[in-house]
């Protein structure tokens, strides 16, 4: 095993200028991350310098067998924390051979929204709080939970410390550092309310980069749990009953919201979000109705309400934002399995471009 470890950790820059690029894309379920590697002749820092590639879409549920080729376009580059050196991770999106985005490609529509001059000029910032659950591999039960049984009630686990409260911290800290190494703007981590559940935050990130960074952070976490022999779940309600679900709260602001008089801009944006509540819910993640029940720090999926410091609201405005009359707000509706391209672009489109 020591020889295998030595080979995995070989520093290629000692012997060759060639580097490895791991191309990453999203599969047919909308949550299954796929990837494969190719060798480049030298270091690359701009995705425009990278070649397009293809994959078998019939094996990912994205194309028929008789016309199975799907083309992936490199869109964003990150340093590879696994291979290190000049090796890179490449976030891609998927197109037909004719150049049309395939139906599961949410990035292409998001790029249209964020490249709109009326959106770009207001500098939309996003901070996404990605919750997830770590499961024991063979039984699909949260780590730290007794097999076939339950831990003590929620209360001591949120931001908790200790062997009986925090389960999987080595995975969480490994992910934190790996994301910083990769160049992802990860801003923090914490243990969540349900034991075995954790959260990382990405942002503030501008426009389309928020989606790129969340997806690559998810990929890195999938790889780390693979190494650790633990299953990663983004299910919005992994354990039924009196346990918190998992969300992806999306914090948002524009230049005018962050400036003097921004509170009025925030209130108008919240009003517009309320008018399109059902449309947003339909794009905020599968199974979200199991999570948005009006309990466990959520508002009911059937209603839209906002409040200051209210974690039982659809939209939460922070005390500092209320006090300073400017800042940001938090959309608490997105589920942990939401597509960040879809959610961020929809929030921007509704609050900036949409005319009720």
Secondary structure, DSSP 8 states (H G I E B T S, - for coil): -HHHHHHHT--GGGT-S-EEEEEEEE-TTSS-EEEEEEEESS----GGGS--EEEEGGGTTSS-GGG-EEEEEEEEEEE-TTT-TT-EEEEEEEE-TTS-B-TT-HHHHHHHHHHSHHHHTT--EEEEEEEEEEEETTT--BTTS-TTS--S-TTS-TT--STTT---HHHHHHHHHHHHHHT--EEEEEE-SSTTEEEEEEEEEETHHHHHHHHHHHHHHHHHHHHHTEEEE--TTSS-SSS---BEEEEEE-HHHHSTTHHHHHHHHHHHHHHTHHHHHHTS-TTGGGT-BS-SS--BTT---EEET-TTSSEEE-HHHHHHT-S-EEE---BTT--HHHHHHHHHIIIII---
